[in-house]
Amino acid sequence: MYKRRHKAENRIGLLKQARVFAPRYDKLAVRDGATVQLTLIRQSL
C-alpha cells in the first residue's frame, strides 16, 4: 500500500513541477491534458 501511495505522490509532484513552467498558457483543458500527457511520457523515458 505504501509503495503505491509513494509512487502516486511522486507523479503528482512531477505534474506540479510541469505546471510551473506553463501556468499562463494552460488556460484551456486541452492544453492542460497535453501537459499531463507530456509529463508522464517524459517520466517514463
Beta strands, then each sheet from edge to edge (+ up, - down):
end
